[in-house]
Amino acid sequence: MDIESIKQNYSRMNDMQQQAVFCTEGPLLILAGAGSGKTTVLVNRIAYILQCGLCKPWQILAITFTNKAARELKDRICLNVPDGGQDIWAATFHSVCSRILRRFGDRIGYDSHFTIYDTDDQRKVMKDILKSMNVDEKILAHRQVLSAISRAKDEMKTPEDLEQEANAAFDSRKITIAHAYRRYQDQLRSSNAMDFDDMLLNTVRLFESCPDVLEMYQNQFRHIMVDEYQDTNKVQYRFVSMLAAKSRNLCVVGDDDQSIYRFRGATIENILSFESIFTGARVIRLEQNYRSTKTILAAANDVIVNNKQRKGNTLWTRNEDGDKITLHTASDERDEGMYIAKTIVEYVAGGGAFADVAVLYRMNAQSNAIEYALTRSGIPHRIIGGHRFLDREEVKDMLAYLQLISNPRDDVRLSRIINKPRRAIGDTTVQKIASIASALGESMFDVIKRAQDYPDLSRAASKLTAFAQMIDGFIEASLSGDYTLAELYELVLDHTDYKAYLKAEKENGDERIENVDELMSNIVNFQEDYAEEATLSAFLEEIALQTDLDNMESGADCVTMMTLHSSKGLEFPLVFIAGMEEGMFPSNQAIYDMDELNEEHRLAYVGITRAKKKLYLVHAQSRMLFGSTQHNNLSRFCEEISDEHLKRTGNKKPQAATPVGGSSASAKRFDPFALNRSKSVPASGGAAGASFSVGDRVMHKVFGVGMIIKAERMGNDTMLEVTFDKVGTKTLMANFCKMEKI
């Protein structure tokens, strides 16, 4: 079949989509707006490349950001390309890097059974390191150190790089972090383990130190496609650019208006500067939206135009106008939750499904009042980002056994289960084992197998030897080929007597046993999906790379609750965005930082464009959060939306905030001078017994300059409402507010 005949197969696509499919040579940037059919374009572009005979299926690499997206892409490719579709590399960055490192990791000092450490594992390692360094957790928390290390890895900085920077700046805190970074990496390497950042960084270092390996993959991957390119960081950019350097057939798909992961290290410059980095690059814009109504898209465009850092896509649609966006003002967070619950009940009573609904919020803490309201109303719901099945103690214990069988050098997992169930091997003994192993440069398991050789371990030698023999037996069974993965798991359960331990020693023992059995279901399903490729290491890798979104059950009829950050890539007929207030969304930290404020605009754009048919923006006049009552102004994002697209409901129209770093024709600052001063109640308190009245300008040690807008007697004290220039309105008690008039 000739090329023109093949192109006729794609006539159902719009003009810009067809251009993106047919552009197969050289660097290409597809700016794909929300709901513009980017996955359809990727799938059809791959099908077109194969139908034209431009390469073989295994010569195509398609990178996504979640396993769920990778599976969807692979499934759709196989429907379009039944012959050979399974051979395409469609996976996440981490999965691709893991596959490469499993094969060539020995070239940089790792064997093929390396362990992937999750967040809990990292924290345990870092806590132990800081303790050994005599660093007080209250002065320098392990989470802060791990965050700094992650940022360093995103920027491809070694412990030596960080140490040089710290010494040059005479920064003792940074010097401590650099030393902890060095010890952390030494610990991971000795345990044959990597964290998620290492998987990317080590692959790049493998390519840099082994040009033959890089050349092999450059020759293999004739066409490379990267989804969600706006979310890539420096090391991901380096990985992709190295692979594509030879063929130059790099296609990246993204939307700079949906770049919302700066806090994770994402570099929006990767997409903004694509044309200047990859010479001769072509740019194709996908602006036709197939998801949302005209009204919802108009609101999204109203908000995102206030972002000062963008290429400038403007979404449009042939869909219907749809309902106006409801802007509802609740009295407080409880009223907000009950309004959301009531509206959902009415929607379902009218024929809708709970699964149609998503409730989005800026921070996880907001979910509390909303979840309470949904529960009271009998509304089934799930929280994405809550306590995952794989994070439960008993599940992590059983996975630790399997991980130790796969990688006996994994000291973290060994320490977790050496005394689970109880074997009279105490923490002191475990610390002695760790000290001996560190001194000898060996793994803890190696030391345990020779426990009788070390005087410090003599009292526990028999127990340690018995434990080592049990683990060696599991390893032998795993390597023998006589046991399926499910049978190996059953063997571990039987010989450890773990279920009896749960029954005897843990609260909710029966429920925990059900979770242990449910893990067996995961293993059986994995075996069915992967057949002869269902190895222990493959199962552990899939488990390690899973996220909350990967585990969403599409068939469950329940409301989905999640943060705005978690919602990207999803869509729902009906969406609520709660907490539309200054200081909440945008956050306090973002209001006075232009880069952060731009990102908050992008986050609002993402939230709005999740909605297909109906969107509710909900605002509370007062909000109890973290034990403190706040009175925040209406979010600027609501005021940026043209009034013709809004239907206001609830309490009286909330006061508006004035955007920082920009203006909006509809935005007005709250005017405290409009208050009725005759209702002023003088109040004593604050600094040096100062007397306060409505209209007074004041200075607070934490909140800065503000004005008193309300004063109400409460016993021997007075409750003041003060609108502060920087942080909005706060409720304070006069006798304790540490505030003075100015």
N, C-alpha and C positions, 0 to 999 in steps of 0.2 A: 504493500500500500504506500502511495506517495505521500509526502508531507502535507500537501493541501487537503488530501482526503482525510488524513488523520485529524487535521485541524477542525474539520466539520463535526467531529465528535464532541467538540467543546462549545458549540454554538449556543447552548443553553446558558452559558455564563455571560456576565456583562462585559463590556468592552475592556475595562481596566483589568478585570480578572483574567481575560484571555491574554492580554499583553503580558501579564505576570507569568502565565503558564508557558507562553511561547518564547519568552526570553530565557534562553538556556546557556548562553556563553558569557563568561566574564562576571565581574561582581555586580550584584543586584540588591538594591534596598527596596523592599515592599513596605510602604507605610500603610499599615492595615488598621483602620479605625475600629472602634468597638462594634461588634456585630456585623462586620463587613465580609464575613465568610473566608477568613484567612486559612482555616484548616482545609476547607474545600479547595482553595488555591494550592496549598502545599500538596495535598493528595493528588490533584489533577496534574500538577507540574511534574511530580515524580512519575505518574502514569505516562505522561507525554514523552518524557525523556526516555523511558524504557520502550515505548511503542516506536519511537524514532530510531532505536538501536544505538543511542549515544553512549551507553555503558551497560554493564551487567548489574543486576539487583544488588549484589554485595559491594558494589563500588559506589553506592549511595549512602551517605551518612545524614540522618535527620535528627537534630538534637532539640529536645523540649525541656521544660523545667519540672515537670511532674511525671511520675510513672503512669498516672491516669491518662494524661495527654499523650504519652508515648504509646500506650495500649490502644487508645482510640485511633491514633494516626496509623498504627500498624494494621489494625482491623480494617480500616477503610481502604488502605492501600491493597490489602489482600483481596477485598471485594472488587477493586478496579483492576488489579493485576493478579489473577489467580495463579498464574505460572511464575513462581519465583519471588512473589511478594514477601514471603517469610524470610527471605535472605537479606532484605534491606536492614541496615543498622538504624533502627528507630528507637532512641533511648534518651535518658537524661544525661546531662554532663557527667554526673557521678557514676552512672552505670557504664558509660562509654570508657571513662577513665579506669574504672575498676576492671573492666574486661582487658584493657591494655596492660594494666599493672599485674593482673593475675598471670599474664603470659611473660612479661619482661621485667617484672619487679625485682628479680634476682640481680639485674644489672645495676640496681642502685641499693642493694642490700636487704631486700625483702623476699620472703618466699611466697609461693602462690596461695598459702593459707592465711595470709595476714587478716587480722581482725579489724573491723570498722567500729570505732568507739562512738557511742552516742553521747548526748549531753550529760547524762548521769555519770557515765564512765569518765568523761573529761573532768567533771567536778570532783569526783573522788580522787583522781590522780593529782589535781591541782591543790586540793585541800591538804593532801599528804605532803606535797612539795613545800607549800607555804609553812606548814607546821615544822618541817625539818629545817626551814630557813629562819625559824623564830619570828615569822611575820604575823602580827596580830590581825585577825580577820576583821576587826572593827576599824582598823586603820587602812588596810588594803584587802578588800574582799576578793575571794577566789573568782567570783563572777566577773569582776572588773578586769582581773588579770587575763582571764580567758577571752574576754571581749577584745582587749588590746592585742592579744596574740592573733585572734581571728582577723582583725584589721591589718595587722602586719603581714599575714599570709595572703590576704586579698591583694596587698600591694607588692607581694613577692619579696618581702624582707625576711632575712634570716635573723636568728638570735644575735649574730655578730653585727649585722646592720643596725639592729635596734640598740645594741650596747654602745656602738660608736656614736649614734645620735644622742643617746642619753648622756654619755661622758662629755660630748661637745657642749651640751646645754647645761651641764652640772645639775642634772635633774635626778635626785636620789630616788624618787618614786619610779621613774622610768628605768633607772639602773636595776632596781629590784625586779621590775617586770621582765627586763631583758634576761636577768639571771634565772628567773622562774621559767621563762620561755626555753632557755637552753636545757634546763633540767627536764622540763616537760617533753621536749623532743627526744632527749636521751631515753626517758622512760618509755615512750611510745615505741621507739626503735628496738629497745631491748625486749619489749613484749610482742614484737612483730605486729604492731598495730598502727593504724592511721586514723585521724579524725577526718571529718568531711572536707575540711579545707586542704588537708594533706593530699587527698586523692587527686585534686586538680593540680596542686602545686608540684607534687611528685611526678605527675605525668609530663608536665612542662619540663621539669629538670631531667627526666628520662630522655626526652627529645633533645634537650640541649647537650647532654653528655654522651648520647649515643646517636649520632647522625644517621647511622644505618637503620635504626628503628624508625626514626622520623621519616626517612626516605621510603621505607616500606609502606607506611600508612599514607604518605603523600601519593604514592603510586596506586595504592588501593582505592582511595576515595577520590573519584573523578568529579563528583558533585557533592557539595556540602550545603546543607540547609540548617539554619538556626532560627527557632521560634522564640518569641519574647526577647528579642535582642536588646531592647531597652533595659532589661534587667541584668545584663551581663556585667561582671566586674573586670578588673584589670587582668587577672590571671586567666579568666575564661576567654577574654579577647585574645590574649597571647596564644592560648591553646588553639583557637579557631584559626587565627592568622597564620600560625606555623603549618597547620595541616593544609591550608588552602594556598600556600605560597607557590606551589608548583602548577596546579591546574588553573588557579584563579577563578574557578567556578564556584564562587561563594554567594549564596543567596540568603540574606537575613530578612526576617519578617518581624516587625515590631511597630510600636506606636509610642512616640515620645510623650504623648499626652497621658499614657498609662504607666509611666515610670514612677513607681511608688516604693521602691525598696532601697533607697539611699542608705537607710540605717543598717542594711545588711551588706553594704559595700558596693551596691549597684552603681555604675558610672554612666549617667545619661549621655556623657560626651561620646561614648562609643557609637551611639546612633546619630547624634547630632553632627558628628564629624566624619561619618562613614565615607562620604564622597571624597573628602580631602585625603583620607588615609588610603583608600583603595582607588587608585587613579583609573579613570574611565568608567567608573561605576554609573549604572543607570538607576533612576529613582522612579518608582511607579506608586501612585497613591490609590488606595482603595477607600473611598469615602461614602459609598452607598451602604447604608445600614439596613439589615434585614430583620433586626430584632425588635426595635422599640417603635413606639408611636412618634408622630411628628412633634407632639408636645414635649415628650420626654427628651427627645434629641435637641429641641430648641433650648430647653433648660440646661442641658449638658453643655451646649455651645456657649450659652450665656455665662456659665461659670468658667469654663476653660479659657475663654478669651482673655481673662484677667491674669493668666499665667504669662509671665514675661520671658519665659525660656522655652520656646517651642518652634517647631517647623511650620505649623499652621494648617493642619487638616481641619476641614469643616464637614461634619457628618450631615447627610441628607437621606431621606427615605421616601419610598412610594407607599408606605403604610398609611393607615388612617390617622386622622388628627388625634383621636383618643381623648380620654378624660383629662381634665385639668389636674395638676399636681396638688395634692392636699397638703397645706401647711397648717399643722395643728399645734396649738399652744396649750400645754397641760399646766396644771398648777405646780406639780412637783414630780419627782421620779416615780412615785407610786401611781399617781394619776396617769403619767406617761405609759407605764406598763399596762394598766387596766384599759386605757384607750386602745392600745395595740391589740390586747386580748379580745376586747369587745368587737373590734373591727374584723379580726380574723374569724371569730364565731359567726358574724353576720355574713362574711364572704363564703364560708363553708355551707352555711344554711341556704345560701342562694345557689348552691350547686358547685362551688369551687372545691378544691382539694387542699388539705394542709400542706402537701408537698409543693404546692404552687408558691408558697410564702417564704420569704427570707426576711429576717430582722438583722440589720447591720448596725454596728456601733464602732466608735473610734478606739475604745479601750475595753479590755475584758471586764474590768470592774463594773461597767455599766450593765452587764448581763444579769446581775443579781436581782434587781427589782423587776426586770422584764420576765425572767424565768419564774419568779415567784407568782407573777400575775398569770402567766400561761398555765402553771401548775394548778392554781386555784380555779382556773376556768376549764380545767380538764383538757387542755390542748396538748396533744403529743408533740414533742420537740426534741431536738438534739443540738448540742453545742459543739461546733467545730473548734478545736483548740482546747477542749476540756481534757479529762483524764482518759487517755487512750487505752485500749485493751492491752497493747504491747507494753504499756508503762506500769501495769499492775505488778506488785511485788512478786507474786507467785509465778507469773508468766516470765518475768525477767530472771527469776531463779532457774526455771527450767531451760530457758534460752542460754543462760550462763553455762549450764552443764554441757549443752550441745556445742557452744562456742569453745569451751575448754577441750572437748574431744577433737574439734577441728584444728585448734591452735593451742597446744599445751603450754606455749610460752606466754599465754594471756594471763598475766598476774592479777589484773583487776577482776576478771571473772572468777579466777581461782579463789581470791580473797572473799568474794561474795558468797560462795557456796561450800567452802571447806568445812563449815560448821552448820550447814543446813542440809538435812536435819542435824540436830545436835550430836556431835561426836566427841565432846569434851576436849575440843581443840580451841582454846581461848585466844583472845586478842593478843595477849602477851606472846604466846607461841607464834602466832602469825607474824608479829613484828620481828621476832628473832629470825624467822625464816626469811623475811624480806631483807633484813640486815645482812645475813650470810650470803644471800643471792646477789645483793648489790656489791658486796666486797669481792665476790668471785666472778662477777660479770656473767652470772648464769640466771636462768629462770627459777622462780620459786618451785615449780614442779620438779625440776632437776634436783633441787636441794631436798625436797620431800622424799623423793625416791631413795635417797641415801641418808635418811634422817639418823640412822644409827651411827653414822660416821662423825656426828657433831655433838660434843658434850652438852651444848646448850639445849639440844633437842632430845636428850636421852629419855627424859620422863614421858614425853609424848611420842616417842619413836614408834611404838607398836601401832598406835592409832593413825599416825601419819603414813606408815607403811601400808596399812590396810586401805586407807583412802587412795594412795597412789596405785595400789594393785587394782582397785575398782575402776579408776579412770583408765588405766592401761588396758583393762579388759574391754571397756567401752571402745577405746581407740582400735583395738585389735578387731572387734566386731565390725566397726565402721569400715575398716580397710579390707576386710575379708571378702566383701561382695556377697555374703550370705544373708544379709539383712537389708530390707527396704528401709527407707528413712523412717516410716511409721513404726516399723518393728524395732528399730534402734531406739526410738523415743520410748516405746513401751518397755524396752529393756532397762532404760535409765530409771523410769518410774518404779519398776519392780525392785531393782537392786538398791535404790536409795531409800525406798519406803517413804517417799515424799508425801504421798496423800495421807498416810497415817499421821505424819508430822503435822500437816495442816489441820487435820481433824482434832488432834489432841491439844495443840498449842496456839492456834490462831482463832481470833474472832471471825465469825461468819465462815467457819471452816468449810461447810458444804458449798457455799457460793464460790469460795476460792478453788475448791476441787473442780467445780463446773468450769472455771476459767482454764485450769490445767487441761481438762478434757477438750475444751474448745480449741486450745492450741493444737491438739491432735487433728481437729477438723481442718485447720489451716495446712497442716502437713499433708494430710490426705488429698486435699484440693490441689496442693502444689504438685504432688506426685501425678495426679490425673492430668494436669496441665502440661507438665514437662517430661513425662514418661521416663525414658532412659537418662535424660539430662537432669533428673531430680536428685542431685547430689546434696550432701550435707552443706558443703560450702556455698552452693548456689542458693539453697533455701535461706541460709543465714544472711547472705548478701541481699536477697530480696527483702527480707525482714528489716535489715538495717537501713535500707533506702526508702522505706515506706513513710508516707506522711498522712496527716489526718484526712486530707482531701482524697488521697488514694483509696481510703477505706469508706468513703461515703457510699451508702447503699441507695442506688438510684430508685429502687422500688419501694422504699419505706415512705408511708404516707404520714409525714410529720413536718412541722415547721423547722426550718434551719436557722440557727442563730450563729453568728460569727462576726469577727472584726471586719472592717472594710478591707484591710490588707489581705485577709484570707479569701475574700470574695472574688478577686480578679480571675477572669476566665469562666465564671459561672453566669447563669441567667435564670430569672424567675419571673413568672407572670405578675406577681405582686411583691413589692419591696417596701419595707419600712427602713428609714435611716433615723435612728434615735440620737438624742443629744445634740441637736443642731444649734449650738450656742458658742459664742466666743469664749475661749479658754478651754472648751471641750473639743470643738471641731470648727475652726482650727484650734490646735492645742496652744496652751500658754507659751510653750517654748518656741512655737513657729511664728507667733504674731510679730515679733521684732527681728526676724531673720528672713531676708528675702528668699534665699535658696530654700529654706524650710517651708516658707509660705507658698512658694511655687509648687513644691511637692504636695502640700495640703490641697491646693487647687486640683492637682492631678488625682489625688485620692478622692476628692468629692466627685470629680468627673467619672471615675471608675464606679463609685457607688451608684450614681444616678443612672449610668448606662447598664447596670445589672437588670433594670426593670424593663419588662416587655410591654405590659399593658397599663399598670397602675403603680404610682409612686406616692408614698407618704413621707413627708419630712416632719419630724416631731421635735418640739422644743418645750422645755420646762422652765417656768418662771423662777423656781428655786429648786435646788438639787442638793441632797445630802450625799456626799461622796467622801470616803475615807474619814468619816466621823465629823466632817465640817459642812455647814450649810453654805451654799454659794448662790448668788443671784447674778447670773451672767446675762449679757445682752444677746440678742438674736444673732446667730451666725451670719457673717458677711456673705456666705455662700447662698443663703436664702434670699438676701437682699439683692444679690447680683442677678437673680432670675427675674425676668420681666413679669410685671404684675399680671399681664394678660394670660400667663400660663399657670397662675396660682389660684387656688380656692382656699381661703383662710377659715379655719374652724377653731372651736375651743374658746379659751378665755380671750380677753381683750387683746387687740393687736400688740405684740411685743415690740419693745423699743429696738432700734437698729443700732448696729455698730458701724463705725467708719473704717473702711479697709485701710490697712497700713501699707504704704508704698504704692498706693493706687487709689482711684476714686470710682464711684459708681453713681449714676444719676439718681438712683432710687435710694441711696444710703444716706441716713441722717444720724448724727450723734445724739445720744440721749442728753437732754438739757436739764440739769439739776436745778437751774434757777427758776424753772417753771413750777416748782413746788410751792405749796401754800405755807409761807413762813409763819403764819399766825398759829399753825399747829405745832410749832417748835416746842420741844420739851428739853429744858436745860438739863445737862447731866454732868456729874462730877466723876473724876477718875483719871485714868491715864497717867501720863508723866506729871509728877509734882502736883497731883490733885487738880489738873486742868478741868475747866468747865466746858462742856460741848453743847452746841446747839445745831439744829438743822441749818445747812448753808455754810457751816464752818469748813475752811480748808485745813486739812490735817496732814501730818507726816507719820507714817507707820514704819517701824524698823525693818519689817519684812516686805510689806506690800507697797511701800513708797507713798507718793502724794495722792490724796483723794479728797472727796467732799462728802460730808454727812448729809444723807438724803432722808433719813428717818430716825427718830429717837422715841423709844417706847419704854415706860417704867415697868420694871419687873422686880418686885420686892425691894430690897435695898440697893438694887443696881438698875442700870438702864441698858436696854438692848439697842445698839446702833447699827444702822445699815449705811455702809460707806461705799461709794462708787470710786474705785481707784483708777488712776489713769492707765495703769499697765495691766492689771489683773481682773478688772471688772468689779462687780459688787460683792462685798463680804459682809457677813453678820458678826458683830463683835460685842462683847460685854464691856461697858465703860470702865469698870473697876480693874480689868485685867488686860486691857488692850495695848498697853505700852505705846501710846500714841500721843502726839502733841499738836496743838494748833500752830498754824504758820500764817 
